[in-house]
Amino acid sequence: METNALDILGSLWATSGFATLFVDFRQVIMLLLAVVLLYLGIGKKFEPLLLVGIAFGMLLANIPGGDMYHPELWDAYIAEEATITDIFHEGGLLDILYIGVKSGLYPSLIFIGVGAMTDFGPLIANPKSLLLGAAAQFGIFGAFLLAGAIGFAPNVAASIGIIGGADGPTAIWLTSKLAPEYLAAIAIAAYSYMALIPLIQPPIMRLLTTEEERKIKMDQLRPVSKREKIIFPIVVTLFVCLLLPSVAPLLGCLMMGNLLKESGVTDRLSDTAQNALMNIVTIFLSISVGGTALYYRFLTLETLEIIVLGLLAFILATCGGLLLGKLMCVITHGKINPLIGSAGVSAVPMAARVSQTEGQKANPSNFLLMHAMGPNVAGVIGSAVAAGFMLALFGGGA
């Protein structure tokens, strides 16, 4: 029997995504949202290395009929009703890539690259800056309490709180284990606010500090020896990971990457970690995270609440660092500029640059960048420790 052209076209239409695109208007909204995020990443350069991939993963996952990501498979896996083998056999491309997120592989590999690009010298030269990095973690625990107060379960509240650490890989790592259904919302909030730090922090910095405090010039940091830089990642790994073993995947990889950089005998590996490895894993991580943003899970009231709580987490983190900076300024009789406290959030080096910019506005001869890098890199350690602490408390069998 001959099949006429109309039958062929009708069959093609019936199997196309266009036929079901408007069955649920939320699909259209998600595709439009993905395009908006692509614009922000490409046109406005908001964390483009991650946001472009996240937005495109969101685009792919919400194409009707694409069947690239199946959350029901992962729900069954978490309930121990399915195995990784089932996901390989029945899942789509994004399901397979998501294995690296769920296992914590991608964030840990990114931390090797972050460690290889990080100079802990300012922190070693001024150990007091570790306190400022710790104070900025107030944003994590403050947002955690607020999220719990409005009804989020403790594991979800912990994942929301970690947005305040201003550390995208850490937020993804913890959320993939505690609240994977909210992964896309939390990752998008975290990276969006990280990109907006130059807009979010300065008004708070000017509100909580006086002009005289912002004018304070700090003494030059002492030189840090190569031996100190080599010993530091080893000692931190041993002490912190023995104290809190759950943080070992993140902190261990961070310190390993830093040791590759500072040892002086693994330059090729350090270069690979900073460039090739970092770039490859970033592609997989961003597309996988974006792929979890299915319209019927993402477009909810909880997503809006997460976005608002994420902003509050950033504000609280900035306030925590600044307030301790003011206290240290008083204790040291004006030797510490409180502005460096705002760099305690772990958005390296953006937050440190904001401290430098605000300091120079008050006093053009002010050079706070290296002083702010101490709390900044301390914030990276602090957010990883906070995530490990949250996982130890609420991890259960997730």
C-alpha positions in Angstrom: 0.0 0.0 0.0 1.3 3.4 -0.9 1.7 5.9 1.8 0.8 9.4 0.6 2.7 12.5 1.4 0.0 13.7 3.8 0.3 10.5 5.9 4.1 11.0 6.1 3.8 14.6 7.1 1.1 13.7 9.7 3.3 11.0 11.2 6.2 13.3 11.3 4.2 16.0 13.0 2.8 13.5 15.6 6.3 12.4 16.6 7.7 15.9 16.7 8.1 18.0 19.8 5.9 20.7 18.3 2.9 18.4 18.6 3.1 18.3 22.4 5.0 21.6 23.1 1.9 23.5 24.2 0.2 20.6 26.1 1.7 22.1 29.2 2.6 25.8 29.0 5.3 25.3 31.6 7.4 23.6 28.9 7.4 26.8 26.9 8.2 28.9 29.9 11.3 26.7 30.7 12.5 26.9 27.1 12.2 30.7 27.3 13.9 30.8 30.7 16.8 28.7 29.2 17.1 31.3 26.4 17.1 34.1 29.0 19.9 32.4 31.0 21.9 31.9 27.8 21.6 35.6 27.2 22.8 36.4 30.7 25.7 34.1 30.3 26.8 35.2 26.8 25.5 38.7 26.5 26.0 39.9 30.1 28.9 37.5 31.0 27.2 36.3 34.3 29.4 33.3 35.2 29.5 32.2 31.6 31.6 29.2 32.0 28.9 27.5 34.1 25.7 29.4 33.2 25.9 28.8 29.5 26.2 25.0 30.0 23.5 25.0 32.7 21.1 26.9 30.4 21.8 24.7 27.5 21.3 21.6 29.6 18.0 23.1 30.7 17.1 23.6 27.0 17.9 20.0 26.1 16.0 18.5 29.0 12.8 20.4 28.3 12.5 19.6 24.6 9.4 17.4 24.3 10.2 13.9 23.3 13.9 14.3 23.8 13.9 11.9 26.8 17.4 13.0 27.9 16.8 13.0 31.6 14.5 10.8 33.7 14.1 11.9 37.3 11.9 8.9 38.0 14.9 6.7 37.4 16.9 8.6 39.9 14.0 8.5 42.4 14.0 4.8 42.1 17.7 4.7 42.5 17.6 6.7 45.7 14.8 4.4 46.9 17.1 1.4 46.1 14.5 0.2 43.5 16.9 0.7 40.6 20.7 0.4 40.0 23.2 2.3 38.0 23.0 -0.5 35.4 19.3 0.3 35.0 20.2 4.0 34.5 22.8 3.1 31.8 20.2 0.8 30.0 17.1 3.0 30.3 18.4 6.5 30.8 19.2 9.2 28.3 22.4 11.1 27.7 21.9 13.5 30.6 21.1 10.6 33.0 24.5 9.1 32.2 26.3 12.4 32.6 24.4 13.1 35.8 26.1 10.0 37.4 29.2 12.2 37.8 27.2 14.8 39.7 25.3 12.3 41.9 28.6 10.5 42.8 30.3 13.8 43.7 32.9 13.1 41.0 32.6 16.4 39.0 32.7 18.8 42.0 35.7 17.0 43.4 37.6 17.1 40.1 36.8 20.8 39.8 38.2 21.3 43.3 41.5 19.9 42.1 41.6 22.6 39.5 40.5 25.3 42.0 43.3 24.2 44.3 45.9 24.4 41.5 44.8 27.9 40.8 44.7 29.1 44.5 47.5 30.8 46.3 47.1 30.2 50.1 50.1 32.5 50.8 48.0 35.5 52.0 46.1 33.1 54.4 49.4 31.6 55.7 50.9 35.1 56.1 47.9 36.3 58.1 46.3 33.3 59.9 43.8 35.7 61.5 42.0 36.0 58.2 40.8 32.4 58.7 38.5 33.9 61.3 37.0 36.2 58.7 36.4 33.3 56.3 34.7 31.4 59.1 32.5 34.4 60.1 31.2 34.7 56.5 29.8 31.1 56.9 27.2 32.8 59.0 25.3 33.1 55.7 25.1 29.4 55.4 23.8 28.7 58.8 21.5 31.8 58.9 19.9 30.7 55.6 19.6 27.1 56.9 17.7 28.3 59.9 15.4 30.6 57.8 14.7 27.8 55.3 13.8 25.4 58.2 11.6 28.1 59.7 9.5 28.4 56.6 9.0 24.6 56.3 11.8 23.1 54.3 13.0 19.7 55.5 16.5 19.9 57.2 18.3 18.2 54.3 16.8 20.7 51.9 17.4 23.6 54.2 21.1 22.6 54.5 21.4 22.6 50.7 19.7 26.0 50.4 22.0 27.4 53.2 25.1 26.3 51.3 24.3 29.0 48.7 25.7 31.5 51.2 29.1 30.0 50.8 29.3 31.5 47.3 30.9 28.3 46.1 29.1 26.7 43.2 30.9 23.3 43.1 30.3 22.9 46.9 26.6 23.8 46.5 26.2 21.2 43.7 28.1 18.5 45.7 26.0 18.9 48.8 22.7 19.3 47.0 23.2 16.3 44.8 23.5 14.2 47.9 20.9 15.8 50.2 18.2 17.3 47.9 18.8 16.3 44.3 15.3 17.4 43.2 16.3 21.0 44.0 19.8 20.8 42.3 19.0 23.1 39.3 17.3 25.8 41.4 20.1 25.9 44.0 22.9 25.8 41.4 21.3 28.6 39.3 20.8 30.7 42.4 24.4 30.1 43.6 26.1 31.0 40.3 23.7 33.9 39.5 24.4 35.6 42.9 28.2 34.9 42.6 28.1 36.8 39.3 26.2 39.6 41.0 28.6 40.0 44.0 29.9 43.4 42.6 26.3 44.6 42.8 25.2 42.9 46.1 28.2 43.5 48.3 29.1 47.2 48.0 25.9 48.7 49.4 26.2 46.4 52.4 29.9 47.3 52.8 29.1 51.0 52.8 26.2 50.5 55.2 28.1 48.6 57.8 31.4 50.5 57.8 32.3 54.1 58.3 34.3 56.1 55.8 37.2 56.2 58.3 37.2 52.4 58.6 37.2 52.1 54.8 40.2 54.4 54.5 42.4 52.2 56.8 45.7 51.1 55.1 47.0 47.7 56.2 50.7 46.8 56.5 52.3 44.7 53.8 52.0 40.9 54.3 55.2 39.0 55.2 56.8 36.8 52.6 55.7 33.2 52.7 58.3 30.5 52.1 58.0 27.6 49.7 58.2 25.2 52.5 55.2 26.7 54.3 53.2 26.5 51.1 54.0 22.8 50.7 53.3 21.9 54.3 50.0 23.9 54.5 47.8 21.6 52.2 49.2 18.5 53.8 48.5 19.7 57.4 45.1 21.0 56.5 44.1 17.8 54.9 45.2 15.7 57.8 43.7 17.8 60.5 40.3 18.8 58.9 39.7 15.4 57.2 40.4 13.5 60.4 38.2 15.9 62.3 35.4 15.7 59.7 35.9 12.8 57.3 32.8 13.6 55.3 34.6 16.7 53.9 37.5 14.6 52.5 36.3 14.4 48.9 36.1 18.2 48.5 38.8 19.4 50.8 41.2 16.6 49.9 40.9 17.4 46.2 41.3 21.1 46.8 44.5 20.6 48.8 45.8 18.0 46.4 45.4 20.5 43.5 47.2 23.1 45.6 50.1 20.7 46.4 50.5 20.0 42.6 51.0 23.8 42.2 53.2 24.5 45.1 55.4 21.4 45.1 57.4 22.6 42.1 57.8 19.0 40.7 54.4 18.5 39.1 54.0 21.5 36.9 52.6 19.5 34.0 49.9 18.0 36.3 49.2 21.4 37.8 48.7 22.9 34.3 46.4 20.0 33.3 44.3 20.5 36.4 44.0 24.2 35.9 43.1 24.0 32.2 42.2 20.8 30.4 40.7 18.9 33.4 38.9 22.0 34.6 37.4 22.8 31.2 36.3 19.2 30.4 34.6 18.6 33.8 33.0 22.1 33.7 31.2 21.1 30.5 29.9 17.8 31.9 28.9 19.4 35.2 27.1 22.4 33.8 25.0 20.4 31.3 24.2 17.7 33.9 23.0 20.3 36.4 20.9 22.2 33.8 19.4 18.9 32.7 17.8 18.4 36.1 15.7 21.5 35.6 12.6 19.8 34.2 9.6 22.1 33.9 7.3 20.2 36.3 10.0 20.2 39.0 11.6 23.6 38.5 8.6 25.9 38.1 7.3 25.7 41.7 6.9 28.0 44.6 9.8 26.3 46.3 12.1 27.5 43.5 11.1 31.1 44.1 11.7 30.6 47.8 15.1 29.2 47.2 16.1 32.2 45.0 15.0 34.6 47.8 16.7 32.6 50.5 19.9 32.4 48.4 20.0 36.2 48.2 19.5 36.4 52.0 22.3 33.8 52.4 24.7 36.1 50.4 23.7 39.1 52.4 24.1 37.4 55.7 27.5 36.0 54.7 28.7 39.5 53.7 27.4 40.9 57.0 29.1 38.2 59.1 32.5 38.9 57.6 32.1 42.6 57.8 31.0 42.6 61.4 33.8 40.4 62.6 36.2 42.7 60.5 34.9 45.7 62.5 35.5 43.8 65.8 39.0 42.9 64.7 39.6 46.5 63.7 38.7 47.6 67.2 40.8 44.9 68.9 43.9 45.7 66.8 43.4 49.5 67.2 42.7 50.2 63.6 45.2 47.8 61.9 42.6 45.8 60.1 40.3 47.3 57.4 36.8 45.8 58.0 36.2 45.7 54.2 38.4 42.6 53.9 35.8 40.7 55.9 33.3 40.8 53.1 35.8 38.7 51.0 35.1 35.8 53.4 32.6 34.5 50.9 34.5 32.0 48.7 33.9 33.6 45.3 37.6 33.7 44.4 38.9 36.3 43.5 35.8 38.4 42.7 34.9 39.1 46.4 38.5 40.2 47.1 38.4 42.5 44.1 35.2 44.1 45.4 37.0 44.8 48.8 39.9 46.3 46.9 37.6 48.5 44.8 35.6 49.8 47.8 38.8 50.5 49.7 40.3 52.5 46.9 37.1 54.5 46.5 37.6 55.7 50.1 41.4 56.0 49.9 43.0 55.9 46.4 46.3 54.7 48.0 44.6 51.7 49.6 45.7 48.3 48.3 43.6 45.6 50.0 43.6 42.9 47.4 46.2 40.6 48.9 44.9 41.2 52.4 41.4 40.3 51.2 42.6 37.2 49.4 43.3 35.7 52.9 39.7 35.6 54.0 38.7 34.8 50.4 40.6 31.5 50.2 39.7 30.8 53.8 36.1 31.0 52.7 36.7 28.2 50.2 37.9 26.0 53.0 35.1 27.2 55.3 32.3 26.5 52.8 33.7 23.0 52.1 33.9 22.3 55.9 30.3 23.6 56.3 29.1 21.3 53.5 30.9 18.3 55.1 29.3 19.2 58.5 25.8 19.4 56.9 26.3 16.1 55.1 27.4 14.4 58.3 24.3 15.7 60.1 21.7 15.2 57.4 23.2 12.7 54.9 21.5 9.6 56.1 21.1 7.3 53.2 20.8 9.9 50.5 
